[in-house]
Amino acid sequence: MSNMEQEYQQGGSSFLKGAFIGALVGAAAALLFAPKPGRELRGDLSDKLAVVSDKTKEVCSTVGTKATEIAKTVSNKASDVMSTVSESRDQIMSTVKEAAADVSHEATRASKDVKDQAADATTDVAQELKQTPNH
């Protein structure tokens, strides 16, 4: 279970605890300040508690649905990011390989050119040495 799911579950249970405690405090306050007879007051409190309980269940259901939707959205976005990163990595690797091949080709060609020029220079020097009168 991920940290986000754990925090959500803890937050949901904290909410439920808070709603329950709030309902109890409200019921106690109603008992203390109500001008109604006990039996009528208990009936009203029971009705109010049922309403609070229904609302709490409704809120929990909504929160659960929204959390599931958010988790799916986050999962989809993470998958999209991973795909984009993977594609970018592949493109970069391809570009680097092409550049390396180009550099290698240029280095080989430059090496051949230097070799040819050195051979030509050697030939020229040898011909000049033959043409000098001391030889």
C-alpha angles and dihedrals in degrees: 000000000000125000090249092055091047092050090048092051092046091047091049093050091046089052092050091049091050092048091049093048090047090052091050093049090048091050092049091048090050090052093051098046103032118112092203128105117265098255093049091043092052090050091051091047091050090051092047091047090052090051091049090047092050092047090048091052090047092050091047091051091049092047090049092050093047092047090052091049091049092048090052091047092049090048092050092047091049090051090049091050091048091050092049092048091048093049091047091049091052092049092049092048091050091049092048091050091049091048091049091050091049092050091047091050092048092047091050092048092046090049091051091048091051090047092050092047091049090050091049091048091050091051092048092049091048091051092048091050090053091051096052114099095233093068 
